Amino acid sequence: MNILWITADYFIDCDFNLVPYIRSLGVNVIWKVVKTSTHIEISSDLECSVISLKYKSLDPRVIFDYKKIFCDVDLDKIDVVYSDFVGVPFYYPYVFHKLKRKRRIPLVHAAHNIIPYKGWSNRFLMEKYLTYVFHKNQYFQIFSKHLIPYFEKHYPGKTIFNCPLAVKSYGEVTTNSYNVDPSKLNLLFFGNVKENKHLDLLIEVMNTLPETLNGRVHLTIAGKCDDTEMYEAMIGTNENIVAYFRRINDCEVSELFVKHDFLVLPYSDVAQSGPLMIAYSYGMPVICSDIDGFREHVTDGKTGFLFEVNNVKSLANVISRAYTNKKESYGMIKQNLEEYVDKTYSIHSVSTRYLEFFNSIIGG
């Protein structure tokens, strides 16, 4: 099997373990990474071709950049094209045109986003563009089960591949940048701070912990933030919270997830969560809101904890449960999680499902 695999740099963490593993199975993968940002590093160890965009996405001349993706690829020898790059608004029209001129090659769009969420830039344009892509293309990967009924209702007759993200490992711990007291319940909020992720809710809970938990629960916030002043004002002098409002270096990620007990995801909406898959890679349970995008990945009390979305009291109660749990049955939750992850999200399990799907559509 010969695959042309196109990854957007903003989704590189979804593929940097997956593609090398698929290659290790004897599959020929021509891997192209479209670099849209100077802030996202692409490791030279990945053995991929990096296509740096010279023009902005709304500039029609960006098509000359997209041509570079295919310039050294013999499409007559490609069985499947897999792409998670979005490229509003010119990328997919160009790709459809490019592939139409050749024989009919299955093009799988990895639909990380189906329903644009609040806070997206150019949301109106994105919605129109995705509607066009969903109508025009035939093959789609949908990462979250709860989005399948919506997709099937609005875009009937499409061929859907449902498979979650694979776990995302950043390797062994090689740094010692974060001081964490193991005697406490150590919570982690990780990733870019966006409105829908509701860090404000988590900070409010930490600011109103009961006396029985004060000084016994600690929160580390680690991720880039565009409104640090607002969150720093909310944190104030709370010694139970430490914030690192910056992009976390890849080499530091493993340390954060190994040293903390629970990842907290107080989101109000989500398609799929990269931080969740990192946590699962390191056997770290999560505390998350009970929205559809998390309920399918977490069994309350068995592999993690769920709380009522946007409910301060509910989150506070769950943190109290987690504190008690750490002393009594944390090891059992981690064991349950390890078994669940190995069966559902391991690189081997996910890769097998990808290849089965690709084989099913070749020549179809």
N, C-alpha and C positions, 0 to 999 in steps of 0.2 A: 504494500500500500504506500502511495506517495501523497503526502499532505502538504499543502501550502497553508501555514499557520500564521495568521496576522494578529499581533497583540498590540493594543494601545499601551503606551508606557504607564498610564494611570491604572491599568489592570495587570501590570507585570507581576504583582504579587499573587495573582490567581494562577499564573502559568509557569513561574520560575522553577517550581518543583515538578509540575505535571509534564511539561514538554520533554525535559531530559529523561524522565522515567519512561515515557512512551517510546522515545528513541532507543532506550536500553532494551526494549522488547523486540527490536529489529525493524521498526517502522521508520521509513525515510520521511523526516519532517524538515521541510524548508521553512525556517522560522524567521519572520520579519517583525521587527518591533518598530512601531511608529512613535517617534519621540516628539511630544508636543510641549514638554516643559523642561526647562533647564534645572529644575529642582529635583527631578526624579532620576536617580542613578541607575544605569543599566550595567550590571557586572559583565566584565569581559569573559568570565567563566561560562556564560550561558551559551556561547557559540551560536549567536543569532546575528542577523544583519540589521543594523539600526538605520532607519530612514528618518533623518531629521527634517522637520518641516521648515522650509524657508519662508513660506507665506502663511498668513493667518487663515483660519478655517473659512471665514466669510469672503475671502479674496479668491475670485475664480482662478487665479494663477496657481492656487494650491493644487490644482489638478496635475500640474507638472511635477509636483512632489509625489503625488499618488502614483504617477507613471513609474517612478523609481522602484516601487514595490514589486512590479512585475517585469522590470527591464531585463533581468537575468534568469527568468523562470520560463522553462519550456512547459507551457500549459498543456500541450499534447500528452505530457507524461504525468500530469497531476490528476489524482482520483477524486480528491475532496479539497475544497477551500473552506477553512474555518476562520472566522473573523469576529473579534469583539471590539474592534475600533469603530467608533460612531461617525465622526467626521461630518458634522452638520455644516452645510447642506449638500456638499458636492461629492463626498466620498462614495456613497453607495450608487448614485446615478452613474458615476464613472466605472465602478466595478461591474455593475450590471451590463453596461455597454461593452466592457472589455471581455467578459466571459461569454456574452452572446455571440461575439464574432468568432469564437472558437466552438468546439463541440460543447454539448451541454454538460457542464461540470457542476455537481451539487455544491451549492454555497450554503454553509451553515452560519447563521448569525447568532452569536452568543448574546442573548438578550438579558444583559445585566439589569437593564431598566426597561420596564414595560409601561408603567404609569409614572410620568415625571412627578417628582415630589416637590413640595413647597421649598422654595429657596434656590431652585435651579436658575442659573442665568439663561436668558433667552428661552424661557419655558414654553412660550407659545410656539416659537419656531421649532423647538425640540419635539413637541407633541405632533405638529404637522409632519415633520420629517420622519418620525418613528411610524406614524400611520402609513406613510408612503412605503417605507421599508417593509412593514408587516404585510401590506397588501401585495407588494411586488415580489417578494421572495417566497420560497416554499418551505425551507428547512430552518428550524429554530431550536436552540437550546434554551430552556427555561429552568432556572436554577431553583425556584421555589414552587412547591406543589400548590400552594394556595393561590398562585397567580394563573394556573392553568385554566380553571373555569372561565375567568375573565377573558383570557386570550382566545379560547375556543369560541366563546360567544361573539366576540367582535371580529375574529378572523377565522371563520370556519374553513375546514378543508386543508389546513396546513399540517405539515409533518412536524411533530413536536418530540424533542428529546429532553426528558426531565432528568437532570442529574445535579446534585449539589456541588458546591465548591469542594475541592479537596482540602485537607488540612494544610496549613502553611507553616512550615518549619524554617526558622532562621538559624538553625544549627545549635551547637553547644554554647553555653555561657562563656564568653571570653572577656567580659568587662566587669568592673566593680564600681559603677557610677551612682548607684542608688542605695541609700541606707534604709533598711527595712527591719523593724523589730519583730522577730518571729513569734514573740509571745502575744502579739496582738492579732486581731482579725484584719488582714491587709487586703483592701479593695483597690482595684485598678480601673480607671477610665482611660481608654487608649484610642487614639485616632483623631482625625481632624474634627474640631468642634464645630458642629452645625446646629441650626435651630431645632431640627427634628430629632436631634439626639438628646436633648433636654438635660444637659449637664447642670443647668440651674436647679432642676428638681433634686438631683443628687446632692448638690451643695446645700440646699435647704434642709434636706434630711440630716446631713452631717452637722449642720448648725443647731439642730434641735434634738440631738441624741439624748435619751434619758440618762440620768446620773449613773445608772448601773452600767452603761456602755461608754460613758465619757472617758477618754484616755485608753480605752480598750479596742477601739476600732479606728483604723487609719485609712485614709484615701490618698492615693497617688493619681494625679491627673497628668497625662503625658500625650501631647499632641498639638499640632498647629492650630492657632486660634486667631481670628481676625478682629476680635473684640475683647482683648485681654483685660482692659480696664474694667469692664462691666463685671466679669467673673472674679477678678481680683478684689473688687469692692465687696462682692458677695462673700468671698472667703474671709476677708478682713484679717483678724488676728487668730483665727482658728488654728490651733497647733495640731489638730487632727487631720489637716489637709496640707498637702504640698503639691504645687502645680509647676509643671514644666511646659509652658506654652511655646513649643517649638517643634519643628520636624524632628522626630526621633531617628537617630542614625540606625541603619539596619543592624549594625553590630551590637546595639544596645537592646534590641527588641527581646531577645531570648532572656536576658537578665530580668527584665520587667515581669515577664510572664512566669518565670521560675520562682521569683521571690515573693509573688503575691498569691493570695488564696482564692480570690474570686475576681473575675472580670464583671463589671457592672455595665449593663446596656439599657439605659432608661428611655430608649427611643419611642417615638409616637408612631413611626412608620419605617419600614425597611423592606427592600427587595431581598438582598442577602447581605451578610455581614462578614467582611474580611477579618476584623478583630475576633469574631466568634471562632473562625476557623484557625486562627493563630492560637487562641486559648486551647482549643481542642487538640491541636498538635502537641501542646505541652501538658496535656492531661489536666487542664485547669477548668474547674466548673464555672458556670456563669450565673449571675443574677440578672434577669431581664424582664422587660414588660411583657405582658401576656398577649401581644399582638400576633397575627397569623404568621408573620415572617419568623417568629421565634418559637412559637408553640410546636411547630413541626420538628424542631431540633432539640427541644429541652423537655424532659419529663420532670415535672415539679416534685421535688423531694427525693428524686432518684438519681438524676444526672445533673441537677442544678435546681434553681429556684425561680419561680415566676411571681410577679406582682401585678396588680391592677394598673394598667397604663395611666400615666399622668396623676397618680394618686400618691401623695406624700406619705400618708399614714400607712398605706399598704406596703410601700417600699421600706419604711422604717420597721415595720413588723417583720418583713423578710430578712432585713439585715440582722435583726435580733435573733431570728431563727438560725441564720448562718453562723452567728457568734456561738450560739449553743451547739450547733452542729459541729463546729470545728473541734470542740472538746469531746464530743460523743461519737459521731459517725462520719466524720469528714473522709476518712479512709475508704469507707464503703461507697460513698458517692464517687470518689475518684476511680475506684475499681469498676463501678457500673459504667462510668463515662468511658474508660479505656476500652471496655468490651464493645460498647456502642460505636465508638469512633472507628475501631478496627474494622467493624462490619460495614459501616456506612460511608465513612469519609476518608479512609486511608487512600494513599496514592494508588496502591494496587487495585482497590475496589473501584475507585472512580475511573482510572485508566481503562480497566476492563470494559466498563459501561460505554466509554467514549468509542472504543474500537468496535464494539458490537454494533453501535449505532452507525458509525461510518460504513462498516461492511454492509449493513442493511440497506443503505441508500445508494451505494455505488451501482451505477447502471440502472437505477430506479427511475 
